[in-house]
């Protein structure tokens, strides 16, 4: 049975009624009633931001969706989004509580490399915080928050924000100042993060279209180059069944996953913060190009554990459809709130790849005393790379249940996956 003690979940002996199976039809059943009950218990104790009730201390801030979590960027870093246009007028918002809410959100990710995207459009005299608040906010975020932020992108900057940064220059360290980047058009974000995973406010999109329409046609053409056709040996961004069909051995687990996991099993299990660090952007693109060109990739020769870790996450994130599939998105996001029994279905390639990945992550977690990556930390890192919405980004209300589901796969792997 399952018993709860305080905020921790204690899993006692519990016989599952159904496990992940591998029927001859090529589809696989995933999860059981017992796992659902375990997830339901865990979701409230492990991730405070999953579904905030009206009596939660941060509910009045969270309901505005000013701060959101949007998965990983193109370099394997967590993405935190701040929407200025969603800030209500001064008299409707407790700015001190907003600051505490932002810190509470970042606290879940600051041990990893992360990216902050600030949508500036929509900041007006009615909702603009005071200069003293901005100064205090910068000072409030000590080295713990600044150390692992790899980039701050200010989208649609105005003369006001540029002047403000000049005024704050004496307070901003040279090292942090180098992390600040201006983004003039949403299309420029594509080099950083997939825009479809961001819930960009309508006001921001409308403003972007307005300023783009004022550009000359030649400039617009330069901003939006045509996409190259897929390469014959392309590995990234290709459906799993197609990758399997290309292989002479008919192996269901993709080559990139096999290569990265094999190297990390040898070299990465005892690396502190594995999967929390980003890698050199040029090297990441080079490895992707080599895989897509059909070249052999040897991580042993490169001797970069974090590069292999980022490539694994990038491969999962660039799948045309998430490993846990769009079809299961609503079921997984609402998994903890349902009652009764049902099954979640995965195709053979998805099942084999998921099982392969989870069994590897269990080995990583087994060394958590050394690498500091227990099941909870791994779930935060990999949850957004296993499932995302088809039409919208993962907000805090969705990322919590997804991470909880991922942790359940790790905690219950011996029961979830049948031999």
Buried (B, 14 or more C-beta within 10 A) or exposed (E): EBEEEEEEBEBEEBEBEBBBEBEEEEBBBBBBBBBBBBBBBBBBEBBBBBBBEEEBEBEBBBEBBBBBBBBBBBBBBBBBBBBBBBBEEBEEBEBEEBBBBBBBBBEBBBBBBBBBBBBBBBBEEEBBBEEEBBEBBEEBBEEEBBEBBBBBBBBBBEEEBEEBBEEBEEEBEEEBEEBBBBBBBBBBBEEBBBBBBBBBBEBBEEBBEEEBEEEEEEEBEEEEEEEEEEBEEBBBEBEBEEBBEBEEEEEBBBBBBEBBBBBBEEBBBEBEBBBBBBBEBEBBEBBBEBBBEEEEBEBEEBEBBBBBBBBBBBBBBBBEBBBBBBEBBEBBBEBBEEEEEBBBBBBBBBBBBBBBBBBBBBEBBEBBEEBBBBBBBBBBBBBBBBBBBEEEBBBBBBBBBBBBBBBBBBBBBEBBBBE
